[in-house]
Amino acid sequence: MILPLDRDLPNGHSQYRFTVFAQDEGGQGLVGYADVQVNLKDINDNAPVFPHGTYFGNVTENGTAGMTVMSMTAIDHDDPSEGTNARIIYSIEKNVIEEDTGSPIFEIESDTGVIKTAVCCLDRERTPDYSIQVVAMDGGGLKGTGTASIRIVDINDMPPKFTKEEWLTEVDETDGITLPETPILTVTVHDEDETNKFQYKVPFES
């Protein structure tokens, strides 16, 4: 039975060892032995793979260009010592574009897979998350793709706004020093930041 020779992980072997023998007199006489070692030469038959498929990262809104967001690492089961078969170069295949300038929002270091912001001042209230597609290509041109899911982390950059510019109510005058226990008016505010805890105050006029 003849089987294919595979040298790469996870199931292959880069080397085989076995013993051969020869016997004279038609297989009835003396026997000689020899050890044989076969080293398999690598070919580029494995494309890079992102093990997790989708990777998750985050970056704070309103930051500068060049901020590190996350990193993505692909693996290639070809032999790294055999030419460039397992040398991986990273690039972004499907980026997101800033509407105002037409510039790509993210960039990636080609040799490390580190993703950074390419523009400043991302606004969570405008776009809270992004998805980009990253390509890992080996020296022989084989490719693998993975997805980077990026969340924009909120900072407190939006002031609260009352839901109405003017509030009107009517209340009866009080009798003596007795004050009513029920509220006379409830006002509401809206804040586009992610987490809010409001404190209300009334400036008194003399």
N, C-alpha and C positions, 0 to 999 in steps of 0.2 A: 504494500500500500504506500503510495507516494503522497506526502503532505506538503503544502506550501511552507516556505521558510519565512518566518516573521521574527524580526529582531526587536520590535518595539514593545513598550509597555502597553497594556497591562499583562498580556499573556505571552509575549514573545521572548526570545532568548538571543542575546548578542553573540553567544558562543556555544558550540557543541563539542563534546569530547566523547570519543569512543575508541575501542580497540579492534584491530583487524588481525587475522592470522592466516598463514599459508601452510599447507601441509603437502609434503611430497608423496610420491608413490601412489598418486591417484586418491589421495585422502586417507592413506593407510600408514604413512610413514611419519617422519619427524615434522614437528610443528615450529614455525617461527611467528613471533608476535610483534606488533608495532602499535604505538599510541598515535591517534590522529586528533588534531584540534582544528576545528573549522570556525573561523571568525566571519560573521556576516557583515557585509558592507552595507551601510545605511543608504536608502534612497528616500526621496522626499514623498512619502506616501501617507503622511498624517497632516491634516490641516490643524491650525491652532483652534483651541476650544476654550470658551469661557465656562468654567464648571457650574456657576450659579445662574447663568442665563441673564437674569436681571440683578443689577446692583443698585444700592440705595445710598444717597449722600445728601448733604444739606449745606447751605451757605447762608450767612446773615444778609438780610436786605440792606440796601444803601451802602454796601461795601465798595472797596476799590477794585479796579481791574487787577488780575493776577492773584486773586485769593484762591487758595486750594479748596476744592470742593470734595474730592474723593479720588480713589484710585481703582483701576480695573486691571486684573492680571489674567492673562490667558496662558494655557499650557500647550506644549507641543511635544508629542512622544517621540519625535525623531531625535537622532543623536546630535546633541549640541556641539560635539567635537568634530562633526563631519560637515565641513563647509558651513553654509548658512541655512541648512535645512530646518533648524529649530530656532533661528534668530528671528525674533518677533518685532515688527514695527507697528505702532498703534496710530490710528487716525480716526477722525469723526466722519462717518458717512452721511448721517442725517442730523445736522445741527439745527438749532433754532435761531431765528434772525430777529434782531432788534428792529421794531417797526420804524422808529424815528430816523435811524441812520443806515439801516440795511446791513449792519455789521453782524457777524456771528457772535452769539452770546458766550459760548464756551470754546475752549481750546484744550488740546491734550498733548502732553509731552510724548513724542514719538517713541522714545526708548524706555520709558518707565510706566506709561499708562496713567499718569497723574492728570486729572482733569482740573482745570482752573477757569476762573471767570476771565473772559476776554474784554468785557466792558464793565463800567462801574454802575453803581446805583440801581441794582435790581430792586423792583418794587413789588413786595408781596401782595399788597392790596390790588395791584394790577394783574399780576400773574403769580399765583402761589406755588406752582410747581411746573417742572419741565421734564421732557423725556427726549433723550438723544440716543442715536445708534452708533456704537463704536465698532471699528473693524480692527482685527489683529491679522496681519499678513506675514507669512514666513518668507525666507529668502528664495524659495522656489515659486512664490506667487500664490500659494494656497491660502485661503481666507477663512476666518471664523468671525461671527458677529455676536455682540452682546448689547444689552440695553442698560443705560444709566438713567435712573429715576431720581431727580433732584428736587428737593423741597426747599423753598425759600423760608428762612426762619424770621419770624416777626420781631421787630423792635417797636418801641412806643414812639411812633413818629406821626400819629394822626390825633389831633385834638378832638375831644367830644363836641358834638353839635346837637343843639336842641332840635327836636323834630318839628317844632313850630317857632317862628320868630317872635310871636307875641301870644300870650296866654291871658284869657279873660275869665273871671269868675265873679260871683256875687256872694256876699256873706252878710249875715245880720250883725248889727252892732252888738257889742257885748254889754251885759248888765253888771255893773260894778267891776270886781276883779275876777269874776268867773270866766274862764276861757273854755271854748268848745273843745270836746275831746275828739271829734271826728275831723279828718283832714278836710281842708277847704279846697284843695287842688292837688292833683298829681301831675308832675311834669316828667317828660321822658326825653332821653338823649340817645344819640347813635354815635358809635365809635367804630371805625373800620379796622382798628387793630384787633389782633386775635384774642387777647385776654384783657379784660377790663374790670376794674373795681372803682365805682364812682363814689365821690363824696360831694354832697350838695351843701351849699352855703347861701345865705341870704344877706346881702350887704344892707345894714340898717341905715336909714337916713334920719337925721334929727329934724 
